[in-house]
Amino acid sequence: MKTDQTKKIFKKYIAGNASPKEAYLVNSFLEQELSSNSWDLPAEQKETFKLRLKQRIDQQLLDQPEANNIVEPEIKPKFKLRRLWTVSAAAAVIAFFALIGLYTVKRNNDDINVRYANDVAPGGNHAILTLANGRKIDLSGSKTGELAKVNGTTVKKAANGLLIFNVKDADTKSDGQLEQFNTIETPVGGQFQVNLPDGTQVWLNSLSKLTFPSRFKNLHRNVELTGEAYFEVAKDKSHPFVVKNNLQEVEVLGTHFNINSYQNERDIKTTLLEGSVKVRNQTTERTLVPGEQAGLTVAGINIKPVDPALAIDWKNGEFRFTNESLSSILRKLSRWYGVEFKLEGDFNKMPYFSGSVSRFDQISLVLKMLEETGDIKFSISGKVVTVK
């Protein structure tokens, strides 16, 4: 029986409204399952488990006010269940679902081990840097220290993996030359942190691309982003910092904010943590204050209050879901773990999920969390995760 069906039948049973067939199901389910050979345990261990289970049920019944006046028989190794039905409805409900929970854990253990046998490791610090001169550097396996010099800009990789662009004052006097642009790009399952030539710090999420000049020479410090990034912009009142993509611009002087602009997401989200930003498209400009998020869709720019910490959970090494749809969660997992989700069924009416887990755990831990909070199952085969 499914969980919701079991609850309905059991509630009818304790209310005295169950049909003979339903009453038989409840009684036989408890006795037959506990007496079956499906536990895959030696006989001695099975009896020990039954005794421990009975002790747990007895304790729960004794904790209920309605059961306090019941004289409990001596606990014996032979498991007897019929006495359970003499107690109140409230105590019976608690004991019943404790039993179901314990049985389900054991029954599903082998099933879970099979479905998650081909676990998938998390992503990490992976990126490709393409310099203005066309040279490509794989940052995943590159050494620490100086990586390159381009037009007076030194590119270094710190011991902690941070990519740093340094511009020497003597090399900034290059009037008349066009800005030359570098690109850092993270793959599926990649992330990276970079310090731009002006001192701005940027954290790139997986499957993201940032294009920026070797040194900022114009009135505006322009960069282009696809995917997701968190910015801590170096303050410079004379030179606004502008993040562009094909649909919007975000302009700041010095502030902390996150932009999520993946193409397979419904809207472009700009979330402000500190300072002030202007978000604009071809027809509208809106100003955000800390704790607000701008959502850009074809209908325009919508502003709403949010918990900013949820927008940068990825930057802090977490997955944090708060009333989030299954489809949204699976897109995040796909980008980070590099897996494809194959849906077998209609999940449009699934309840929203809440919970948190480290981004650096195996994918099975995230999937098990989702299974515990919804009527859903996953199985892993290579880089394909089937959802049932």
N, C-alpha and C positions, 0 to 999 in steps of 0.2 A: 504493500500500500504506500502511496505517496504521503508525504508529511501532512499536507492539508487535508487529505482524505482521512488519514488516521485520526487527526484532531476532531474532525466532525463526527466520526463514528464513536470515538471514545466519549465525547461530550453527550451524545445521545444515550450512550450506555449508562453513564452515571446519573443522567436525568430520568432514567427509567423509560425512555422513548425508543430504545433500540429494538429493531426487529430481531426475531430469533437468529436469523442469519448473521446480523451485525454483532450480536452478543457472542455468538460462537466464534466469529473472527477475532474479537478482542481476547477471549480466553485462550483460544487455541494458538494465537500468535505468540503470546508470552511463553506458554508452556512448551510448545513444539520447537520454537526457535532455541530456547535455552537447553532443550534436551537433544537437539540435532547434533550431527557430526560436522556441521559446517564451521565450527570454531577452529578446526585444524590444530587441536591441542592434545597432548597426552591425557589419558583419563584422570590421572592424579592432579594435573594442573587445571583440568576442566572443573573438577570438584572444588578445588581451591578458589577458582574464579567465581563459581556459583555462590560459595559461602560469603566471599567478600562482597559480591553484588547484593546478596540478601541483607548483609549487615548494613550496607549503605542505604538500602530501601528502608529497613527498620529504623535507622537513625533519622531519616527524613520524616517518617511517619511520627516518630516521637517528638520531633520539633514542631509539629502542627498542633495548635490549641485543641482542635477537635479530637485529636487522637490521644490526648494526655491521660484520659481515663481508661484506656484500653490496657488490659493485662496481657503483656507480651509473653508468649511461650519461650522456653529456652531455645537458643539458636543451635541447630544441629547441622552436621555436614550435609544431610540430604535436603535439597532445596524444595521447599513447599511454597506454593504461590496462592492457594485458594483463600488463605486468611486475608490477603490484600484487599479483597472486595468487601470486607466488613467495616472498613474505615470510611471517613467522610469523603465527599466528592473532591474537596480541595486537596486533601492528603493523597488521594488516589491519583489525581492528575499529576502531582509532583513526582510521585513514585514511578508512575507509568513513563513519563518522559525522561526521567533519569535512566530508566531501564533501556528505553529506545536509544538514548544517546550513547550509553556504554556499548550496546550491541552494535550500533552503526559504526562506531569507531573501529571495532575489531573486524566487522564484516567488510568494511571498505578498505582496510589497510592494504591487503594484497592487490586490490583493484587500483589503488592510487600508485603503488609501487610500479605496476605495469604501465599505467598511463604516463607516468613521469620518468620512466627509465631513461629516456633520451633528453635529459635536462639541457637547458641552454644558458650559457654564461652571460653576464651583463657586459655592457659596452665599457669603454674606457677613454683615455686621452689619445685620440687619433685625429689627425688633420693633415691636409696638404697645403703648403704655402706656395703660391705662385708669385714670384717677384716681378717688379715692373719690367725687368729685362727678359722675362720669359722663363727664367730658371725655376724649376719645381723642386721643393724640398719636402720629403716625407717626415713630418714632425714626430711621428710615432716612434721611429727608431733612430732619430738623429741624436748626435752627441750634445752635451751641454757646452756652453761657451758660445763664442762668436760663430755664426753660421754664414753671414754674408755682409758685404758692403755695397750699397746701391745709391749712387748720387748723393754721397755724404751721409747716408743713413746707415747705421750699424744695426744688424739684426742679431740678437742674442737669445739663447735658450737657457733659462735659469735651471738650477738643480731641481726645483720643484715642478719643472715642466712649463713654467710661464714663458711665453714668447714676448720679447721686449724690443721695441723699435726706439732707438736713440738718435736724435738729430743734434749735431754739433753746431754751435752758434756760428762758427766761421763758415759753415757750409750752407747756411740759410740764405745767403745773398746771391740768389740766382734769378733775379728779375728777368722777365722775358721768356723764361722756360715754362712749358706747360706742366701741369701736375702729372706725375706718373703714379700709376695705381698698382697696388698689390692686392692679392686675394687670398684669404684663408678660408678653407672649405672643410667641413667635417662630414664624414660619411655616415651611413646608417650605423648606429652603435658607437658613434664618436662624440667627443666633446673637447673643448680646448679654451684656454684663457690667453688673452693677448693684451699687452699694453701698447696703445697706439702712439704715434710720434708726439702728440700733444699731452700725453700722460693719462688719457682716458683709458679706463680698464673695461674690457669686454669679455664676457663669458658666452661662448657659443654652445648651443645645444646640438644634438645630433641632427644630421641632414640639413645643415645650415651653411650659409655662404655670406661672408662680409668682404666688401671691396672698399679700400681706403687708400689715400695718397701716401707716398713715401714721406712727405712732409706737407703740412697744411699751409698753403700760401695765400689763399683767397680770403675774402671777407667772411665767408661761411666755411665751417669745417664739415664738409659733406662726406657721408659714407652711404653705402647701399647695402641692404640686408634682404636676404630671403631665408625663411626658416625662423628660428627663435634665438634671441640673445638678450642678455641682461647687461645694461650699461651703467657705469659710474663715471659720469662725464667730468673731466677736469674743468674747473671754473675759468672762464675767459669772457668777460662782459663785452669785449670788442669783437669777438668772433663766435657767434652762435653755432652750436653743434646741431647738425641736421641729419636725421636718419631717413633715407628714402627707400621706397619700393615702387612698384608700378601703379599703386593705388593711393598711397598717402605719403605725407611727410610729417615727421615729428621734430619739432624745433625746441632746443633748450639752451640754457647758458651754462648750467652746472647742476646736475641732479642725478638721481638714481631711478631707473625705470626699466621695465621689461617689455619687449615686443614679441608677440607670437604671430607670425605671418606665413605659416605653412599653407601651401596651396590646397591641401585636402581638408582644411578646417573651414568651418562655415563663415567665420569672420576673422578680421585682423584685430587682435587684442593688444592694446597698449595700457600697461598698468603702472601707476606712479607710486613710488615708495617714498621719495623725498624730493623737495623742491617744487618746480612747476614746469609743465610742458604744454606746448601747443600742438594739437593734432589737426591736420587739415587735408582735405581732398580738393577736387576741382571746384567745388561749390560751397564748402562749409569749413569753418575753423572753430575749434572748441578748445578751451583751456582746462586742464586737469589740476586738481589739488591732490595731495597725498591721500591714499586710500580709495582713489577712484580708478575706474577702468573704462577706456573708450573702446567700443566695439564697432568696427567699420564694416558695413555690408552695402549691398547695392541700394538699400533704402536710405543710407546716410550714416551719421555717427551717433551712436547711442552711448550715453554716460550713465554709469551706475556705481554705487559703492561696493567694494569688495574687501576681502581679507588679502592684502598684498602678498603675504607669506605663501599663499596657495599658488600664486603666479610664478614664484621662484623656487618652488620645492625642488625642481630638477637641479638648479644651481647649488642647492644645499644638500644634494645627494639623496633625495627622497622622492617617492611617489606619494602624494597626499590627495586622496579623493574625498570630496564632500558633495554628496548628492550628484554624482557624476554618472553620465550614461555609459552603458557598456561599450557602445561604438567609440566614444571619445577615449575611454581607457585603452581599448585595443589599438587605437591609432598610436597612442603614446608608447605602448609596449612594442609595437611593430618597429617604430623608429629606433628604439633603444636596444632591443635584443636582436633585431634583424630577422624577425620571423614573419611568416604570412599566416593570417588567421582564416581558416576555412569554416564558414558557418553552415551547420546542418540543422536548420530549423528557423523559425521566425522569432527574433529576439527584440522586435520593436517595442513590445510591451513589457520588457524586463524592468524591474524596479531600479531606481538609481542606487549607486554604491557609495559607501563611505569607508575610509580606512587609510592606513599609512604603512609603508614598508620601505626599506632601503633600496635605492636604485642599484646597489652593488651586490644584491643577493641574486641567486639563480632565479630564473623566471618561474620555476615551480612554486616558490614561496608566494609570489604575487597571485598566481592562478589559484592556489589553494585558498588564499584569503577570499578571492571572489567566489569560490565554490561554497565557502562557509556562509556567505551572506546572500546567496541567491540559488535558485533552482537551475543549476548549470554545471556542466562538466567539461573538462579539457583533457586532451591527450596529445602528446608531443611525438612527432615523427620527423626527425631531421630538423629542418627549419620551417616545417608546417605544423601549426597547432590547430587541431580540430575542436570546434565548439559545438556541444550538444545540449 
